[in-house]
Amino acid sequence: MMNVYDSKRQYMVETQIVARGITNSRVIDAMRKIPRHLFLDEALWPQAYEDHAMPIGEKQTISQPYIVALMTEALQLTNKKKILEIGTGSGYQTAILAELAEQVYSIERIPSIAKRARKIFDKLQYRNIVITISDGTSGWREHSPYDGIIVTAASPNVPKPLLEQLAIGGQIVIPIGEESAQDLMVYTKEDINDFKEENYGGCRFVKLVGEYGWRE
Ligand code: SAH
């Protein structure tokens, strides 16, 4: 039987995801499946499927559903096995990735946020997500190279370690720009020092704080 959240979620996918041009069926299916409300405080569940970002504590936010879909589609996850995510946050984007890739490594710098996400992954029984608490601007060299890297916080430029830890043929999806507004950029690694650049348009994220991002 469908509950109220299931029907809100199907409506979200039709009006915010499909209607705006997301076509990758695996991305659409993952968004139909994952219970986004469970990644928020219970008081916010009634708003979980609305068309905007929402607070998750510590001045951080869960991204708007459409942005999650757009970033995931940009990663071109067919046959991509190992994904690195910087900025676990609520864990919602991480769960979408875990539906589409074999293994997801996710880095979060705020311990309380990482712990909460880990609890939700355990509850939903994700076995292919590993989270660590550290500065994700340095990447996670141990498991590199990655088939794709997604950064869900805004940076003045692309952290160099992430470019190095990306496999040839892979994509980095990252919001680049000023504190107040950014462009969603996609870089494809065509060769060791050869990146193709695409601009997916304006967006607004919280700051990527770290050695190769914004300094505190
Ligand atoms: N995809 C998440 C977005 C969370 S907001 C979601 O939809 O819920 C961005 C997150 O990036 C915040 O939790 C913030 O603490 C984290 N962050 C910022 N700088 C970071 C860094 N250098 N390393 C790891 N995480 C970082």
Boltz pocket constraint, residues with backbone or C-beta under 6 A from the ligand:
constraints:
  - pocket:
      binder: B
      contacts: [[A, 56], [A, 60], [A, 61], [A, 62], [A, 63], [A, 86], [A, 87], [A, 88], [A, 89], [A, 90], [A, 91], [A, 92], [A, 93], [A, 94], [A, 107], [A, 108], [A, 109], [A, 110], [A, 113], [A, 134], [A, 135], [A, 136], [A, 137], [A, 152], [A, 153], [A, 206], [A, 207], [A, 208], [A, 209], [A, 210], [A, 213]]
      max_distance: 6.0
